[in-house]
Amino acid sequence: MGWRMAEDLEILAALPSGRIHIDRLNGSADHSVAGPFDLCIAGEIQAWLSNESQKDAIDLHALTGADLWVDVVTSKTATNKSQIVSFDFAAASRLITDEAEYSARVADFHQWVGRLYA
């Protein structure tokens, strides 16, 4: 949830608030309201997971799940959405093997002014 999402913010700004599911094993993204869609960060996350697993000698085939859910709210802060969009992100991550489950949570706020000249 940061600068690596720059290419995706225009896409997210056009979507309603909702939950995004990213499957980190195949790089797919699905929005709770809009359905499946392309999200650059999903591929970045998949590549990162693959790279990190190679560095740490972790067999990705041992994972039975590698999910990331991101709740995206764009309505908490009133803005002129034709010029600026405020994003509240709350993410939950889970990696699952036959032996263990690992999870983490993080939240972030981001204001995007990419529509200023639209």
N, CA, C and O of each residue as an XYZ file, in Angstrom:
472
protein
N       0.855     -1.171      0.000
C       0.000      0.000      0.000
C       0.897      1.229      0.000
O       1.146      1.834      1.043
N       1.359      1.575     -1.141
C       2.236      2.722     -1.219
C       2.569      3.041     -2.656
O       1.739      2.869     -3.548
N       3.789      3.509     -2.883
C       4.180      3.987     -4.194
C       4.066      2.921     -5.272
O       3.856      3.263     -6.435
N       4.194      1.649     -4.934
C       4.096      0.593     -5.939
C       2.672      0.474     -6.496
O       2.455     -0.175     -7.520
N       1.729      1.087     -5.836
C       0.343      1.031     -6.300
C      -0.010      2.192     -7.216
O      -1.163      2.317     -7.627
N       0.947      3.035     -7.541
C       0.666      4.243     -8.314
C      -0.114      3.946     -9.592
O      -1.035      4.687     -9.938
N       0.241      2.876    -10.295
C      -0.447      2.545    -11.540
C      -1.874      2.054    -11.300
O      -2.706      2.105    -12.207
N      -2.161      1.583    -10.098
C      -3.469      1.016     -9.793
C      -4.453      2.014     -9.190
O      -5.649      1.729     -9.129
N      -3.988      3.157     -8.750
C      -4.871      4.072     -8.039
C      -6.003      4.605     -8.913
O      -7.113      4.813     -8.422
N      -5.741      4.828    -10.187
C      -6.809      5.274    -11.100
C      -7.900      4.210    -11.194
O      -9.088      4.531    -11.195
N      -7.494      2.954    -11.272
C      -8.453      1.839    -11.332
C      -9.253      1.775    -10.039
O     -10.478      1.656    -10.069
N      -8.569      1.851     -8.909
C      -9.240      1.769     -7.615
C     -10.161      2.960     -7.377
O     -11.212      2.821     -6.750
N      -9.769      4.126     -7.875
C     -10.593      5.326     -7.696
C     -11.934      5.181     -8.409
O     -12.932      5.763     -7.984
N     -11.958      4.413     -9.485
C     -13.188      4.238    -10.253
C     -14.098      3.163     -9.659
O     -15.258      3.048    -10.056
N     -13.590      2.387     -8.725
C     -14.375      1.316     -8.115
C     -15.068      1.807     -6.850
O     -14.600      2.752     -6.215
N     -16.171      1.177     -6.480
C     -16.799      1.523     -5.202
C     -15.971      0.956     -4.045
O     -15.128      0.082     -4.247
N     -16.212      1.449     -2.860
C     -15.581      0.862     -1.679
C     -15.928     -0.615     -1.649
O     -17.017     -1.012     -2.063
N     -15.009     -1.420     -1.162
C     -15.251     -2.856     -1.112
C     -14.012     -3.604     -0.673
O     -13.035     -3.006     -0.223
N     -14.060     -4.914     -0.807
C     -12.945     -5.780     -0.415
C     -12.313     -6.376     -1.661
O     -12.995     -6.919     -2.530
N     -10.991     -6.261     -1.727
C     -10.232     -6.866     -2.814
C      -9.546     -8.111     -2.274
O      -8.925     -8.087     -1.211
N      -9.669     -9.191     -3.021
C      -8.944    -10.416     -2.689
C      -7.847    -10.594     -3.725
O      -8.113    -10.586     -4.926
N      -6.616    -10.755     -3.260
C      -5.487    -11.036     -4.142
C      -4.961    -12.418     -3.796
O      -4.598    -12.688     -2.651
N      -4.923    -13.284     -4.791
C      -4.316    -14.603     -4.634
C      -2.846    -14.427     -4.979
O      -2.495    -14.212     -6.139
N      -1.988    -14.520     -3.971
C      -0.575    -14.244     -4.180
C       0.150    -15.362     -4.915
O       1.291    -15.177     -5.339
N      -0.482    -16.507     -5.073
C       0.145    -17.597     -5.816
C      -0.031    -17.427     -7.327
O       0.853    -17.801     -8.099
N      -1.164    -16.868     -7.753
C      -1.370    -16.708     -9.194
C      -1.476    -15.244     -9.641
O      -1.594    -14.980    -10.838
N      -1.437    -14.291     -8.706
C      -1.437    -12.878     -9.061
C      -2.779    -12.336     -9.517
O      -2.837    -11.297    -10.174
N      -3.863    -13.032     -9.174
C      -5.190    -12.555     -9.586
C      -5.792    -11.639     -8.527
O      -5.442    -11.707     -7.348
N      -6.713    -10.773     -8.978
C      -7.405     -9.847     -8.079
C      -8.898     -9.912     -8.358
O      -9.330    -10.060     -9.501
N      -9.682     -9.797     -7.280
C     -11.136     -9.867     -7.381
C     -11.729     -8.846     -6.416
O     -11.373     -8.830     -5.238
N     -12.625     -7.999     -6.900
C     -13.275     -6.982     -6.075
C     -14.654     -7.486     -5.659
O     -15.367     -8.080     -6.468
N     -15.028     -7.254     -4.418
C     -16.286     -7.783     -3.890
C     -17.520     -7.278     -4.641
O     -18.550     -7.953     -4.648
N     -17.437     -6.120     -5.263
C     -18.566     -5.565     -6.006
C     -18.342     -5.689     -7.518
O     -19.244     -6.098     -8.248
N     -17.155     -5.339     -7.977
C     -16.878     -5.276     -9.416
C     -16.432     -6.606    -10.024
O     -16.448     -6.752    -11.246
N     -16.039     -7.570     -9.208
C     -15.587     -8.856     -9.720
C     -14.106     -8.854    -10.076
O     -13.363     -7.974     -9.642
N     -13.671     -9.847    -10.873
C     -12.252     -9.949    -11.238
C     -11.805     -8.731    -12.058
O     -12.554     -8.218    -12.890
N     -10.579     -8.285    -11.808
C     -10.022     -7.168    -12.562
C      -8.506     -7.233    -12.505
O      -7.934     -7.904    -11.646
N      -7.857     -6.523    -13.438
C      -6.394     -6.490    -13.480
C      -5.883     -5.440    -12.513
O      -6.365     -4.308    -12.485
N      -4.903     -5.836    -11.726
C      -4.294     -4.954    -10.738
C      -2.788     -5.204    -10.787
O      -2.332     -6.301    -10.464
N      -2.015     -4.198    -11.187
C      -0.564     -4.362    -11.318
C       0.076     -4.854    -10.024
O       0.979     -5.690    -10.054
N      -0.384     -4.342     -8.900
C       0.233     -4.708     -7.622
C       0.065     -6.197     -7.337
O       0.885     -6.780     -6.629
N      -0.983     -6.824     -7.875
C      -1.177     -8.266     -7.660
C      -0.027     -9.050     -8.284
O       0.481     -9.992     -7.676
N       0.383     -8.674     -9.479
C       1.536     -9.314    -10.111
C       2.828     -9.017     -9.390
O       3.698     -9.882     -9.285
N       2.966     -7.780     -8.882
C       4.149     -7.409     -8.097
C       4.249     -8.256     -6.829
O       5.329     -8.721     -6.462
N       3.121     -8.446     -6.176
C       3.088     -9.238     -4.950
C       3.423    -10.699     -5.255
O       4.162    -11.336     -4.505
N       2.885    -11.225     -6.344
C       3.190    -12.603     -6.734
C       4.695    -12.751     -6.998
O       5.312    -13.708     -6.531
N       5.280    -11.820     -7.736
C       6.718    -11.869     -8.030
C       7.542    -11.752     -6.754
O       8.538    -12.457     -6.589
N       7.130    -10.864     -5.850
C       7.845    -10.703     -4.578
C       7.822    -12.006     -3.784
O       8.853    -12.436     -3.268
N       6.646    -12.637     -3.685
C       6.524    -13.888     -2.940
C       7.414    -14.970     -3.553
O       8.084    -15.711     -2.833
N       7.418    -15.057     -4.870
C       8.257    -16.039     -5.559
C       9.733    -15.789     -5.282
O      10.481    -16.719     -4.981
N      10.147    -14.535     -5.386
C      11.545    -14.171     -5.137
C      11.956    -14.453     -3.695
O      13.009    -15.040     -3.450
N      11.131    -14.038     -2.750
C      11.456    -14.257     -1.338
C      11.496    -15.740     -0.986
O      12.333    -16.168     -0.192
N      10.598    -16.523     -1.571
C      10.584    -17.958     -1.273
C      11.844    -18.628     -1.820
O      12.378    -19.544     -1.196
N      12.323    -18.176     -2.984
C      13.569    -18.721     -3.529
C      14.757    -18.369     -2.651
O      15.613    -19.214     -2.389
N      14.814    -17.107     -2.192
C      15.924    -16.677     -1.329
C      15.962    -17.475     -0.039
O      17.038    -17.789      0.470
N      14.777    -17.810      0.498
C      14.699    -18.511      1.776
C      14.501    -20.017      1.618
O      14.216    -20.711      2.594
N      14.650    -20.525      0.390
C      14.514    -21.957      0.092
C      13.178    -22.516      0.594
O      13.126    -23.572      1.224
N      12.108    -21.784      0.300
C      10.758    -22.222      0.660
C      10.069    -22.700     -0.611
O      10.028    -21.985     -1.612
N       9.533    -23.901     -0.566
C       8.825    -24.467     -1.704
C       7.408    -23.904     -1.742
O       6.601    -24.191     -0.858
N       7.101    -23.098     -2.772
C       5.764    -22.513     -2.880
C       4.682    -23.575     -3.019
O       3.522    -23.327     -2.690
N       5.055    -24.755     -3.503
C       4.081    -25.840     -3.624
C       3.615    -26.330     -2.256
O       2.592    -27.007     -2.150
N       4.370    -25.985     -1.205
C       3.967    -26.359      0.154
C       2.845    -25.460      0.678
O       2.211    -25.772      1.686
N       2.608    -24.349     -0.010
C       1.536    -23.441      0.410
C       0.206    -23.930     -0.142
O       0.080    -24.214     -1.334
N      -0.780    -24.026      0.733
C      -2.130    -24.373      0.292
C      -2.977    -23.118      0.121
O      -4.083    -23.184     -0.414
N      -2.473    -21.998      0.563
C      -3.150    -20.718      0.406
C      -2.192    -19.573      0.647
O      -1.322    -19.656      1.515
N      -2.345    -18.512     -0.110
C      -1.533    -17.309      0.056
C      -2.421    -16.126     -0.315
O      -2.331    -15.585     -1.417
N      -3.265    -15.743      0.609
C      -4.304    -14.750      0.336
C      -3.996    -13.407      0.969
O      -3.384    -13.316      2.033
N      -4.435    -12.380      0.286
C      -4.366    -11.021      0.799
C      -5.725    -10.387      0.550
O      -6.218    -10.376     -0.577
N      -6.323     -9.862      1.605
C      -7.595     -9.155      1.491
C      -7.338     -7.705      1.851
O      -6.686     -7.411      2.853
N      -7.849     -6.805      1.037
C      -7.685     -5.376      1.299
C      -9.057     -4.725      1.259
O      -9.720     -4.702      0.222
N      -9.471     -4.199      2.401
C     -10.694     -3.413      2.449
C     -10.327     -1.997      2.015
O      -9.448     -1.364      2.599
N     -11.007     -1.514      0.991
C     -10.740     -0.188      0.438
C     -11.984      0.664      0.649
O     -13.070      0.335      0.172
N     -11.802      1.769      1.376
C     -12.908      2.697      1.625
C     -12.499      4.052      1.066
O     -11.448      4.591      1.412
N     -13.341      4.590      0.201
C     -13.054      5.900     -0.393
C     -14.051      6.967      0.044
O     -14.034      8.084     -0.472
N     -14.916      6.624      0.993
C     -15.979      7.559      1.371
C     -15.821      8.156      2.774
O     -16.660      8.958      3.184
N     -14.784      7.795      3.514
C     -14.632      8.333      4.875
C     -14.322      9.822      4.880
O     -14.788     10.558      5.750
N     -13.535     10.261      3.906
C     -13.166     11.664      3.815
C     -13.830     12.249      2.578
O     -13.585     11.796      1.460
N     -14.663     13.246      2.779
C     -15.358     13.871      1.653
C     -14.357     14.660      0.814
O     -13.639     15.518      1.328
N     -14.319     14.359     -0.485
C     -13.455     15.081     -1.422
C     -14.205     15.241     -2.730
O     -15.234     14.604     -2.953
N     -13.686     16.086     -3.579
C     -14.170     16.180     -4.946
C     -13.467     15.064     -5.708
O     -12.316     15.220     -6.115
N     -14.147     13.944     -5.901
C     -13.506     12.757     -6.459
C     -13.079     12.919     -7.910
O     -12.394     12.051     -8.451
N     -13.469     14.012     -8.545
C     -12.958     14.258     -9.894
C     -11.526     14.801     -9.826
O     -10.832     14.854    -10.841
N     -11.086     15.205     -8.627
C      -9.747     15.764     -8.480
C      -8.872     15.008     -7.481
O      -7.659     14.909     -7.667
N      -9.482     14.477     -6.426
C      -8.697     13.815     -5.385
C      -9.527     12.688     -4.774
O     -10.740     12.812     -4.604
N      -8.858     11.605     -4.452
C      -9.526     10.478     -3.807
C      -8.729     10.100     -2.575
O      -7.511      9.935     -2.640
N      -9.412      9.965     -1.458
C      -8.784      9.506     -0.216
C      -9.104      8.030     -0.036
O     -10.264      7.618     -0.048
N      -8.051      7.251      0.129
C      -8.192      5.808      0.312
C      -7.869      5.431      1.746
O      -6.836      5.829      2.283
N      -8.749      4.667      2.358
C      -8.438      3.996      3.619
C      -8.261      2.522      3.269
O      -9.188      1.871      2.788
N      -7.065      2.008      3.515
C      -6.755      0.607      3.239
C      -6.608     -0.143      4.551
O      -5.949      0.343      5.470
N      -7.205     -1.307      4.650
C      -6.995     -2.220      5.784
C      -6.742     -3.593      5.170
O      -7.623     -4.168      4.531
N      -5.538     -4.111      5.367
C      -5.144     -5.362      4.722
C      -4.950     -6.473      5.739
O      -4.479     -6.247      6.854
N      -5.320     -7.664      5.331
C      -5.108     -8.877      6.124
C      -4.483     -9.911      5.206
O      -4.951    -10.126      4.088
N      -3.431    -10.544      5.679
C      -2.676    -11.484      4.884
C      -2.653    -12.841      5.576
O      -2.629    -12.939      6.803
N      -2.659    -13.891      4.745
C      -2.597    -15.235      5.325
C      -1.819    -16.155      4.388
O      -2.082    -16.208      3.186
N      -0.859    -16.875      4.962
C      -0.139    -17.940      4.270
C      -0.452    -19.230      5.005
O      -0.376    -19.284      6.233
N      -0.806    -20.278      4.252
C      -1.216    -21.532      4.876
C      -0.406    -22.689      4.298
O      -0.230    -22.798      3.084
N       0.082    -23.546      5.185
C       0.697    -24.806      4.800
C      -0.074    -25.917      5.505
O      -1.000    -25.647      6.271
N       0.305    -27.151      5.249
C      -0.328    -28.272      5.951
C      -0.026    -28.234      7.447
O      -0.762    -28.810      8.248
N       1.056    -27.556      7.820
C       1.522    -27.567      9.204
C       1.223    -26.309     10.003
O       1.152    -26.363     11.230
N       1.044    -25.166      9.325
C       0.890    -23.912     10.064
C       0.152    -22.872      9.230
O       0.001    -23.008      8.015
N      -0.303    -21.833      9.921
C      -0.922    -20.684      9.273
C      -0.262    -19.425      9.816
O      -0.077    -19.281     11.025
N       0.087    -18.526      8.925
C       0.742    -17.281      9.294
C      -0.140    -16.129      8.826
O      -0.644    -16.142      7.703
N      -0.325    -15.135      9.689
C      -1.189    -14.023      9.309
C      -0.618    -12.706      9.808
O       0.183    -12.663     10.742
N      -1.054    -11.634      9.160
C      -0.638    -10.281      9.542
C      -1.711     -9.306      9.097
O      -2.505     -9.602      8.204
N      -1.726     -8.138      9.730
C      -2.675     -7.073      9.384
C      -1.931     -5.744      9.371
O      -0.976     -5.534     10.119
N      -2.397     -4.849      8.496
C      -1.843     -3.505      8.434
C      -2.925     -2.575      7.881
O      -3.785     -2.999      7.110
N      -2.873     -1.330      8.275
C      -3.809     -0.322      7.767
C      -3.007      0.889      7.309
O      -1.931      1.173      7.835
N      -3.551      1.604      6.311
C      -2.860      2.762      5.774
C      -3.890      3.722      5.180
O      -4.985      3.315      4.792
N      -3.526      4.979      5.118
C      -4.365      6.015      4.515
C      -3.548      6.659      3.407
O      -2.359      6.926      3.579
N      -4.183      6.905      2.278
C      -3.463      7.502      1.156
C      -4.380      8.473      0.427
O      -5.514      8.130      0.093
N      -3.890      9.686      0.180
C      -4.640     10.633     -0.653
C      -3.990     10.676     -2.017
O      -2.773     10.814     -2.138
N      -4.807     10.557     -3.033
C      -4.315     10.511     -4.402
C      -4.804     11.726     -5.161
O      -6.002     12.009     -5.190
N      -3.888     12.437     -5.767
C      -4.239     13.650     -6.514
C      -4.000     13.445     -8.006
O      -3.834     14.423     -8.735
N      -3.979     12.246     -8.463
C      -3.720     11.933     -9.856
C      -4.773     12.434    -10.815
O      -4.517     12.531    -12.015
N      -5.944     12.752    -10.318
C      -7.024     13.223    -11.175
C      -7.046     14.745    -11.299
O      -7.957     15.301    -11.911
N      -6.072     15.408    -10.736
C      -6.069     16.868    -10.702
C      -6.237     17.486    -12.077
O      -6.898     18.514    -12.224
N      -5.640     16.864    -13.085
C      -5.697     17.443    -14.434
C      -6.614     16.650    -15.357
O      -6.572     16.832    -16.574
N      -7.426     15.788    -14.804
C      -8.313     14.976    -15.646
C      -9.506     15.777    -16.130
O     -10.353     15.248    -16.850
